[in-house]
């Protein structure tokens, strides 16, 4: 992967609401954004949506294109969502080329596919919801050798993954969520402090590889997340959120758990949601590699009346403000909201 993750929704698409709230949105998520970050929350609000979304990691030119469709209207206790996400990136590294006798910048090729089916069930109506999300995951990181032949810089991921989540809602005043991501199908990062990527078919001087825009973070870590949302107005129009995550995969080689902690808020002013967030991301032992990110977003939502069509269009960004390798991510979505006359 090429970008640090907070929500860990997917390698290249967070969901625009999640992105604009710095990934700190587990307990207040809804609709397609819940399908990506906390599927159990899909049951907490009735909606039928079809939402294409696009996300760009600017420094590494990592493009994420996805579409999510979800239904929580037909049955008030059961919600279902399906989605597909495509990733295409061009992370860069550099190394000393023994044949050319000079430093050389080099571009890698990142491709990924993810297809998922999420099901949320509410055993206690409007109080408790549980969910499972099954995923097919494919990811490859490759390069072309001196003969133009594609070579793997990292073993390909080709696996089925599973997420699980639970949300408890306290009469609309507050909610608590717990998520487990990549319980199966978790995947080591492309490199670590103890292991370089595989460039055996290139004339690389040992010990000279620099990972300019190739991230050390796993795209599919085994991850535990928890979230708290408070709704001061007793509805979704205003939420204050606090989340934490525990990544057990990225720094497993040094027996360290990567932590993220953050806060966010969303206020819906008429048809316009305003979103803000920030989080701290620990990176390995010590504090020299730690990062701090801020995020924001704005949207336009027209909630459909019965038998009509509505719209949800939004923009979000995430910007690193502290730590090495400043990174910027932006995202757009235009979703269609439906409310059939059932």
PyMOL commands that set and color helices and strands:
alter all, ss='L'
color gray80, all
select helices_A, chain A and resi 16-20+31-37+39-44+252-254
alter helices_A, ss='H'
color red, helices_A
select strands_A, chain A and resi 48-57+62-75+78-89+92-97+102-107+109-124+128-144+150-170+174-184+223-230+238-247+258-269+272-281+291-302+309-322+328-338
alter strands_A, ss='S'
color yellow, strands_A
deselect
rebuild
show_as cartoon
